[in-house]
Amino acid sequence: MRLVQERGPVAAVASRRRYALVGGVAAAVVVADQLTKWWAVDRLSRGPIKIVGSFRLALAHNSAGAFGLGSGFVPMIVLAVVALVVVLFVVGRSIDRPTMAVALGLVLGGAVGNLLDRVFRSPGFARGAVIDFVDLRWWPVFNVADAAITIGCVVLVLVSFNGSRADQ
């Protein structure tokens, strides 16, 4: 990840724009994630919806970690995600490429979306279940936040490889 090294008013404005891009993408992901989870709880509690082939929408409550692993560690996962959100928030101020800003916003928004479930959903604070509903039947059930995190991470890795070649 290349950090902003320029100084002066033009660099400061560009840095604020990229930071705003991170925040805007993150906010859009959180809104989309929470709206789709609200819809899933409301509609899919009556049963799954078959889309095409093995793809369906089916309500699932994930009280464990990613891919249903680590159910005994959920409070620690919550603390780790809070730390991740703080780190992403701070790092977002120092990136210099719009692609990195979008990718970071995707990861940040996805982390916050799932963190909101952990904090505010039943059975209670730091133990809440994440609402998942995209069911491919050959992959663990996931949601918009999970998809945003995955896409953001893939883009960050690809951009990092591209950036390291450009720097050499």
C-alpha positions in Angstrom: 0.0 0.0 0.0 1.5 3.3 -1.1 1.0 6.1 1.4 0.4 9.7 0.5 3.8 11.5 0.5 2.9 14.8 -1.1 2.6 18.0 1.0 0.6 21.1 0.5 -3.0 22.2 0.0 -3.6 20.3 -3.3 -2.4 17.0 -1.6 -4.6 17.8 1.4 -7.7 18.2 -0.7 -6.9 15.0 -2.6 -6.4 13.2 0.7 -9.7 14.4 2.0 -11.5 13.3 -1.2 -10.0 9.8 -0.9 -10.9 9.6 2.8 -14.5 10.8 1.9 -14.5 8.0 -0.8 -13.6 5.4 1.8 -16.4 6.7 4.1 -18.9 6.9 1.3 -18.3 3.4 0.0 -18.4 2.1 3.6 -21.6 3.9 4.4 -23.2 2.6 1.2 -22.2 -1.0 2.1 -23.6 -0.7 5.6 -26.9 0.7 4.3 -27.2 -2.0 1.6 -26.2 -4.7 4.1 -28.7 -3.7 6.8 -31.5 -3.1 4.3 -31.0 -6.6 2.8 -30.8 -8.2 6.2 -34.0 -6.5 7.3 -35.7 -7.7 4.1 -34.3 -11.2 4.6 -35.6 -11.5 8.1 -39.0 -10.2 7.0 -39.4 -12.2 3.8 -37.3 -15.3 4.2 -38.6 -16.3 7.6 -41.5 -17.7 5.6 -39.2 -20.0 3.7 -36.4 -19.8 1.0 -36.7 -18.4 -2.4 -35.2 -20.4 -5.3 -33.5 -18.2 -7.8 -31.8 -20.4 -10.4 -30.0 -23.7 -10.2 -28.5 -24.2 -6.8 -28.7 -20.5 -6.0 -31.4 -19.5 -3.5 -32.1 -17.0 -0.8 -32.5 -18.7 2.6 -32.4 -17.1 6.1 -29.6 -18.2 8.4 -28.5 -16.9 11.7 -24.7 -17.3 12.1 -23.8 -17.2 15.8 -20.2 -18.2 15.1 -17.4 -16.6 13.2 -16.7 -16.6 9.5 -17.9 -19.8 7.8 -19.6 -20.9 11.0 -16.2 -21.4 12.8 -15.2 -20.3 16.3 -18.6 -20.1 18.0 -16.9 -20.0 21.4 -14.8 -17.0 20.4 -17.5 -14.5 19.3 -16.8 -11.9 22.0 -13.1 -12.0 21.0 -14.1 -11.8 17.3 -16.2 -8.7 18.1 -13.1 -7.0 19.8 -10.9 -8.0 16.8 -13.4 -6.5 14.3 -13.6 -3.3 16.4 -9.8 -3.1 16.2 -9.9 -3.8 12.5 -12.5 -1.0 11.9 -10.3 1.5 13.8 -7.2 0.5 11.8 -9.1 0.7 8.5 -10.4 4.1 9.5 -6.9 5.4 10.3 -5.3 3.8 7.2 -8.1 5.2 5.0 -6.7 8.7 5.6 -3.3 7.8 4.1 -4.1 6.0 0.8 -3.3 7.7 -2.5 -5.4 5.8 -5.1 -9.1 5.8 -5.6 -9.1 2.0 -6.3 -7.6 1.5 -2.9 -10.1 3.8 -1.3 -13.0 1.9 -2.8 -11.5 -1.5 -1.7 -10.9 -0.2 1.8 -14.4 1.2 1.9 -15.8 -2.2 1.0 -13.9 -4.0 3.7 -14.7 -1.3 6.3 -18.4 -1.2 5.4 -18.6 -5.0 5.5 -16.9 -5.2 8.8 -19.2 -2.5 10.3 -22.3 -4.2 8.8 -21.6 -7.5 10.4 -20.4 -5.8 13.6 -23.8 -4.2 14.0 -25.4 -7.6 13.9 -23.0 -8.9 16.6 -23.7 -5.9 18.8 -27.5 -5.4 18.4 -29.0 -8.7 17.4 -30.2 -11.5 19.7 -29.0 -13.1 22.0 -27.3 -9.9 23.1 -24.4 -7.5 23.1 -21.2 -9.0 21.5 -23.0 -12.4 21.1 -25.5 -11.5 18.4 -26.0 -13.7 15.3 -25.2 -12.3 11.9 -28.0 -12.6 9.4 -26.9 -14.5 6.3 -29.2 -15.3 3.3 -27.3 -15.8 0.0 -27.2 -19.6 -0.3 -25.3 -21.2 -3.2 -25.6 -24.6 -1.5 -22.0 -25.4 -2.3 -20.5 -22.5 -0.3 -21.3 -21.2 3.2 -24.4 -18.9 3.4 -23.3 -15.2 3.3 -24.6 -11.7 3.1 -23.9 -8.3 1.4 -21.3 -7.4 4.1 -19.4 -10.7 3.5 -19.4 -10.2 -0.2 -18.1 -6.6 0.2 -15.3 -7.8 2.5 -14.3 -10.5 0.1 -14.4 -8.2 -3.0 -12.5 -5.5 -1.1 -9.8 -7.9 0.1 -9.3 -9.3 -3.5 -9.0 -5.8 -4.9 -6.6 -4.7 -2.2 -4.4 -7.7 -2.9 -4.5 -7.1 -6.7 -3.8 -3.4 -6.3 -1.0 -4.1 -3.9 0.7 -6.5 -6.4 0.2 -3.9 -9.2 1.5 -1.1 -7.0 4.6 -3.0 -5.9 5.6 -3.6 -9.5 5.0 0.1 -10.4 7.3 1.1 -7.5 10.2 -1.1 -8.6 
